[in-house]
Amino acid sequence: MADKRRKFDAEFREGAVRIVAETGRPIGQVAKDLGINETTLATWVSRAKKAGGDGTLRVPEREELARLRRLDAEKNRRIRELEMERDVLKRCMVLWVK
């Protein structure tokens, strides 16, 4: 019968990735110390690097960054809209004064 797969919570995965990133120890050594498969840890490290550049951004930080980027895009859109309205009003004033 096949072995039952172990499940690791996000905090454990992030901690393992941080150990590799901060200590510079090889993935195989860290995996052995933690009692997990080397390939599993290598996958976590790879995903963390893809998701956050160097793997240091945690999920809440990435969500906050995405929220701030959306907010910035919305503000830039609103600024462009207000500038167009201002230009229209300037033209109207020129026509009204003449």
C-alpha positions in Angstrom: 0.0 0.0 0.0 1.3 3.5 -0.8 2.6 5.8 1.9 0.3 8.6 2.9 1.5 12.0 1.8 2.5 14.5 4.4 1.0 17.9 4.3 3.0 21.0 5.3 1.4 24.3 6.3 2.5 27.5 4.7 4.4 28.7 7.7 6.6 25.6 7.7 7.3 25.9 4.0 8.1 29.6 4.3 10.4 28.8 7.3 12.2 26.2 5.3 12.7 28.5 2.3 14.0 31.2 4.7 16.5 28.8 6.2 17.9 28.1 2.7 17.9 31.7 1.6 19.4 33.2 4.8 21.9 30.6 5.8 23.1 29.7 2.4 23.2 26.0 3.3 22.6 23.5 0.6 19.0 22.4 0.0 19.9 18.8 0.6 21.4 19.5 4.0 18.4 21.7 5.1 16.0 19.1 3.9 17.8 16.3 5.8 17.8 18.4 9.0 14.0 19.1 8.6 13.2 15.5 7.7 11.7 16.3 4.3 12.5 15.3 0.8 15.2 17.3 -0.9 13.1 17.6 -4.1 10.1 19.0 -2.1 12.3 21.7 -0.6 13.9 22.5 -3.9 10.4 23.0 -5.4 9.4 25.3 -2.6 12.6 27.4 -3.0 12.0 27.6 -6.7 8.4 28.7 -6.3 9.4 31.3 -3.8 12.1 32.7 -6.1 9.6 33.0 -9.0 6.9 34.5 -6.8 9.0 37.1 -4.9 12.2 37.6 -6.8 14.6 36.3 -4.1 11.9 34.4 -2.1 11.8 36.9 0.8 8.3 38.3 0.1 5.7 36.5 2.1 2.1 36.1 1.0 0.7 39.1 2.9 3.5 41.3 1.6 2.8 40.2 -2.0 -0.9 40.9 -1.5 -0.2 44.3 -0.1 2.1 45.1 -3.0 -0.6 44.0 -5.5 -3.1 46.2 -3.7 -0.8 49.2 -3.8 -0.1 48.7 -7.5 -3.9 48.6 -8.2 -4.4 51.7 -6.1 -1.6 53.5 -8.0 -3.0 52.5 -11.4 -6.5 53.8 -10.3 -5.0 57.1 -9.1 -3.0 57.6 -12.4 -6.2 56.9 -14.3 -8.1 59.5 -12.3 -5.3 62.1 -12.8 -5.5 61.6 -16.5 -9.2 62.0 -16.4 -9.0 65.2 -14.4 -6.4 66.7 -16.7 -8.6 66.1 -19.7 -11.5 67.8 -17.9 -9.3 70.7 -17.0 -8.2 71.1 -20.6 -11.8 71.1 -21.8 -12.7 73.8 -19.2 -9.7 75.9 -20.3 -10.9 75.8 -23.9 -14.4 76.7 -22.9 -13.2 79.7 -21.0 -11.2 80.9 -24.0 -14.3 80.6 -26.2 -16.5 82.3 -23.6 -14.2 85.3 -23.1 -13.9 86.0 -26.8 
